[in-house]
Amino acid sequence: MIKNASYSPDNNMLEVQQLKRLELMSLLEATTLTLLVFFMVPAKYFFDWPLGSRILGPIHGLVFLVYVWTVLQTVAGGGWMMRDVARLVLVAFIPLAGFFNIPWLRLRAVADLQGQEA
């Protein structure tokens, strides 16, 4: 477990705000990956329409990089198990998986507000 030196109400609020940012980025990353894999790539190869992939591909790439950066910022605060960090990173590579992170991140935010570890 990656430990944080001190927990205080202020630190907990900062952690909750960071979890909210991570939740938003997880939603955006999962949405762009899903659109790219299930809609734009098939449109490119089955309907000969590469424009969608050309537009959404770089957008997803940027969103992915911001998501990874947000994950790094969040776990840098401490209190994260390595398996949880691995989960946050791995779901970015599986379409629809990022959507399953959202309830888990919300539970962690509630636990942080209550001063507990998730």
Backbone torsions as a table, in degrees:
resi	resn	phi	psi	omega
1	MET	NA	138.0	175.2
2	ILE	-85.7	115.7	-174.1
3	LYS	-94.3	149.0	173.0
4	ASN	-102.8	139.2	-175.2
5	ALA	-62.9	-38.5	-177.2
6	SER	-148.1	141.3	174.5
7	TYR	-110.8	132.3	175.2
8	SER	-141.7	165.7	178.1
9	PRO	-56.4	-37.3	178.9
10	ASP	-66.2	-42.5	177.6
11	ASN	-62.8	-39.1	178.9
12	ASN	-63.6	-40.6	178.5
13	MET	-65.9	-40.0	176.7
14	LEU	-63.0	-40.6	178.3
15	GLU	-63.8	-41.4	179.1
16	VAL	-64.4	-42.2	177.2
17	GLN	-62.7	-40.2	178.5
18	GLN	-67.0	-37.4	176.9
19	LEU	-64.9	-35.3	176.0
20	LYS	-64.1	-42.9	176.4
21	ARG	-62.4	-41.5	178.8
22	LEU	-65.1	-38.3	176.7
23	GLU	-61.2	-45.7	178.6
24	LEU	-62.8	-44.5	-179.6
25	MET	-67.5	-34.3	176.5
26	SER	-63.5	-42.0	177.7
27	LEU	-63.1	-46.4	179.6
28	LEU	-64.8	-43.5	-178.7
29	GLU	-64.9	-44.8	179.5
30	ALA	-64.5	-38.1	179.6
31	THR	-66.9	-47.5	-178.8
32	THR	-66.7	-38.5	178.3
33	LEU	-65.6	-43.0	179.3
34	THR	-63.2	-46.1	178.0
35	LEU	-61.3	-41.1	-179.1
36	LEU	-65.8	-49.6	-174.9
37	VAL	-73.2	-42.6	-173.2
38	PHE	-92.8	-16.3	-178.1
39	PHE	-121.6	-52.2	-172.8
40	MET	-74.8	-41.2	178.3
41	VAL	-66.3	-46.1	174.8
42	PRO	-61.1	-37.6	177.9
43	ALA	-62.9	-35.8	179.5
44	LYS	-66.0	-45.5	-173.3
45	TYR	-91.2	-31.5	-177.9
46	PHE	-93.6	-29.0	-176.8
47	PHE	-116.7	7.9	177.9
48	ASP	53.6	47.8	-180.0
49	TRP	-127.3	83.1	-176.6
50	PRO	-78.6	-10.1	-176.0
51	LEU	-59.2	-41.1	-179.6
52	GLY	-59.3	-44.7	178.8
53	SER	-67.6	-37.5	179.5
54	ARG	-65.8	-31.3	179.4
55	ILE	-84.4	-50.3	-173.6
56	LEU	-76.9	-26.9	-179.9
57	GLY	-56.8	-55.3	178.3
58	PRO	-65.2	-32.5	177.4
59	ILE	-63.5	-46.5	178.3
60	HIS	-62.6	-40.5	178.6
61	GLY	-58.3	-44.5	178.1
62	LEU	-65.0	-45.1	179.1
63	VAL	-62.1	-39.8	177.8
64	PHE	-60.6	-45.8	179.5
65	LEU	-63.2	-40.8	178.1
66	VAL	-66.5	-37.5	177.1
67	TYR	-61.4	-48.4	179.8
68	VAL	-61.7	-41.5	177.5
69	TRP	-61.6	-41.7	178.8
70	THR	-65.0	-40.1	175.9
71	VAL	-59.8	-46.9	-179.6
72	LEU	-61.9	-41.6	178.2
73	GLN	-63.5	-40.3	-176.9
74	THR	-68.3	-48.1	-176.6
75	VAL	-73.8	-18.6	177.5
76	ALA	-65.0	-21.6	177.8
77	GLY	-70.0	-16.1	177.8
78	GLY	92.7	171.7	178.0
79	GLY	82.6	17.9	-177.7
80	TRP	-111.8	134.7	172.4
81	MET	-76.1	147.8	179.7
82	MET	-60.4	-34.6	179.0
83	ARG	-66.3	-32.4	177.5
84	ASP	-70.2	-39.2	176.7
85	VAL	-64.1	-44.1	178.2
86	ALA	-61.0	-39.9	178.5
87	ARG	-61.3	-45.6	-179.6
88	LEU	-59.5	-38.0	-178.8
89	VAL	-77.4	-44.2	-175.8
90	LEU	-65.0	-35.6	-178.2
91	VAL	-65.6	-18.1	179.0
92	ALA	-71.2	-13.9	-178.6
93	PHE	-102.6	-4.5	-176.5
94	ILE	-116.0	118.9	178.9
95	PRO	-56.0	139.0	179.5
96	LEU	75.0	-15.7	-176.3
97	ALA	-66.4	-33.1	-180.0
98	GLY	-61.2	-27.3	178.7
99	PHE	-67.2	-28.1	179.9
100	PHE	-78.7	-13.0	175.7
101	ASN	-74.2	-27.9	-171.8
102	ILE	-61.3	-50.8	177.5
103	PRO	-61.5	-36.4	179.3
104	TRP	-64.9	-42.1	178.1
105	LEU	-66.7	-36.3	177.6
106	ARG	-65.9	-40.0	176.8
107	LEU	-63.3	-39.4	178.7
108	ARG	-65.8	-38.7	178.2
109	ALA	-65.2	-41.1	177.5
110	VAL	-63.3	-43.3	178.3
111	ALA	-62.2	-38.7	177.7
112	ASP	-65.9	-38.6	177.6
113	LEU	-64.1	-32.4	179.4
114	GLN	-86.1	-2.3	177.9
115	GLY	80.4	21.7	-179.9
116	GLN	-111.7	168.5	171.7
117	GLU	-98.1	139.9	179.9
118	ALA	-77.9	NA	NA
